[in-house]
C-alpha cells in the first residue's frame, strides 16, 4: 500500500513537468514528461514528449515531435506538421502532419480543421 502512495506522489509530481525553451529566431524546444501508474496492472511508465517548432508566420507553426518511453528509449517514429490559427477567422485552426516510422519513412498524412467557440 505504501508503494502505491509513493508511486502516486511521484506520478503527480512528474505528470505536470514541462519545459519550453525559446531558442531565438522563431525556434522553440518544448519537452513534457508524463508519469502514469496503473493500479490494477501495477504498471509504471514515464514518457518523454519532445518538440522542436518554428514560427513560420503569425499564427503558423511548423514542428517535429517524438515520444520516448524512458524504460526503453528507442526511436519509434516522429510527426512533422504545421498548425495555423487563421487570424481572419477567430477560433479556426488548420493543421496538417505526416507520421514517420522508426526508419523515418512515410506512414500516413493527416489534414485537420477545427473550430472552437
C-alpha positions in Angstrom: 0.0 0.0 0.0 2.9 2.4 0.8 4.2 1.6 -2.7 1.0 2.8 -4.3 1.1 6.1 -2.4 4.8 6.7 -3.2 4.3 6.0 -6.9 1.2 8.1 -7.0 3.0 11.1 -5.5 5.9 10.6 -7.9 3.5 10.4 -10.8 1.6 13.5 -9.8 4.9 15.4 -9.4 6.2 14.5 -12.8 2.9 14.4 -14.7 3.0 18.1 -15.0 6.7 18.5 -15.6 7.1 20.6 -18.8 9.8 22.8 -20.1 9.8 25.3 -23.0 12.9 27.0 -24.2 12.8 29.9 -26.7 15.9 29.3 -28.9 15.6 32.6 -30.8 14.8 33.5 -34.4 11.3 31.8 -34.1 12.6 28.4 -32.8 11.4 26.8 -29.6 12.1 23.5 -27.9 9.3 22.0 -25.8 9.5 18.9 -23.5 6.9 17.2 -21.4 7.5 14.3 -19.1 4.3 12.3 -18.2 4.3 9.6 -15.5 1.5 7.1 -15.2 0.8 4.3 -12.8 -1.9 1.7 -13.4 -3.0 0.4 -10.1 -4.6 -2.9 -11.2 -1.8 -3.8 -13.6 0.8 -2.4 -11.2 2.5 -0.8 -14.3 4.5 2.4 -14.0 5.6 4.3 -17.1 7.3 7.6 -17.8 7.1 9.1 -21.3 9.1 12.0 -22.6 7.4 14.0 -25.4 9.7 16.5 -27.1 9.0 19.0 -29.9 11.1 21.4 -31.9 8.9 24.1 -33.5 9.4 27.2 -35.7 7.0 30.1 -36.1 6.7 30.4 -39.9 4.4 33.4 -39.8 1.9 35.0 -37.4 -0.2 32.1 -36.1 1.6 29.5 -38.2 4.0 27.0 -36.6 5.9 24.2 -38.2 7.0 21.4 -35.9 8.6 18.0 -35.4 7.7 15.9 -32.4 8.5 12.5 -31.0 7.9 10.5 -27.8 10.2 8.2 -25.8 9.3 5.6 -23.2 12.1 6.2 -20.6 12.2 2.5 -19.7 13.1 1.6 -23.3 14.2 4.9 -25.1 14.1 3.6 -28.6 13.2 5.9 -31.6 9.7 4.7 -32.7 8.9 7.5 -35.1 8.1 11.2 -35.4 5.4 13.6 -36.6 6.2 16.5 -38.9 3.5 19.1 -39.1 2.1 22.6 -39.5 -0.5 24.4 -37.3 -2.2 27.6 -38.4 -4.5 29.6 -36.2 -6.3 31.6 -39.0 -6.2 35.3 -38.0 -9.2 36.3 -40.1 -11.4 33.6 -38.5 -11.1 33.6 -34.7 -11.4 30.0 -33.4 -10.5 28.4 -36.7 -7.3 26.2 -36.6 -5.9 24.3 -39.6 -3.4 21.5 -39.2 -1.5 19.1 -41.4 1.0 16.5 -40.4 2.9 13.5 -41.7 3.7 10.5 -39.5 7.1 8.8 -39.9 8.1 5.3 -38.6 11.3 4.3 -36.8 13.2 4.4 -40.1 12.0 7.9 -40.8 9.8 6.6 -43.7 6.3 7.9 -44.5 3.4 6.2 -42.7 0.4 8.5 -43.0 -0.6 12.1 -43.7 -3.5 13.9 -41.9 -5.3 17.2 -42.6 -7.4 18.6 -39.9 -9.7 21.7 -39.4 -11.0 22.6 -36.0 -13.2 25.4 -34.8 -13.6 26.3 -31.2 -16.3 28.5 -29.9 
